[in-house]
Amino acid sequence: MTVDPGTETKKVAFVSGGGTGVGAATARHLARRGCRVAINYRRSGEAAEEVVAACRAEGGEVMALQGDVASDADCRSMVARVVETWGGLDILVCSAGTTQFTTMTDLDAQNAEDFQRVYATNVIGVHQLARAAAPHLERSGAGAIVTISSIAGVNGNGSSLAYVASKGALNSLTLALARLLAPKVRVNAVLPGLIESGWFLNGMDADKYEAIRDNFAAASALGSVCSPDDIADAAVFLALDGRKMTGQFVTVDAGYLLGRAVRVSR
């Protein structure tokens, strides 16, 4: 799909964690809608440049910025770079995230430092980016923040206790930001279920991942799991189209939280 220059009025978007997974998919979708897109990466520089090249091949205006969202200085400098380059900022998508794959049945599996490391990216990083971006989003006239959370913050189950707790905190932060920044900036969250991507394979072997994926799909109403593009669709809708939506959680989990109907035979 090539970019339609008339689709959007060249809105400027910044996507943290935009080199891989949901962030990369969201960046591509925003570029296809005609947005200028800056993607952030911490370590996945090669993957980020591939996203940039793919978007540019379709006519998109995209750049990659290295930085750690856990660093307030990095957050401020990246936002400043975007504004200096394109004159403003309309959309912030907070997709950068981290976890530590541990058993959810062991209270000793993580210590305070583990929690702090996960919170630094998943919660504090979002606050720091929102704080740096807020003045520019307010001037936009149609500013929007989309946080990529997780159903783990709702059902208390996930890759680790720290991850689950951080996503619950992110949900609360999303609500607080929605109140704080209204009426000039809308703030919403996407809550994905299991996503078919390489993220899980960084923390477990392929056989274990496939078993988890199959179990998740079997328990979901739609009998499947989600792709990064599925989550990106929701994120882009909230950023560009959901003009009367703020403080909302949009769950995209193939019906996992809903579950399957109980079949009672007679």
Buried (B, 14 or more C-beta within 10 A) or exposed (E): EEBEEEEBEEBBBBBBBBBBBBBBBBBBBBBBBBBBBBBBBBEBEEBBBBBBEBBBEEBBBBBBBBBBBBBBEBBBBBBEBBBEEBEBBBBBBBBBBBBBBBEBEEEEBBEEEBBEBBBBBBBBBBBBBBBBBBEBBBEBEBBBBBBBBBBBBBBEEBBBBBBBBBBBBBBEBBBBBBEEBEEEBBBBBBBBBBBBBEBBEEBBEEEEBEEBBEEBBEBBBEEBBBBBBBBBBBBBBBBBEBEEBBBBBBBBBBBBBEEEEEEEEE
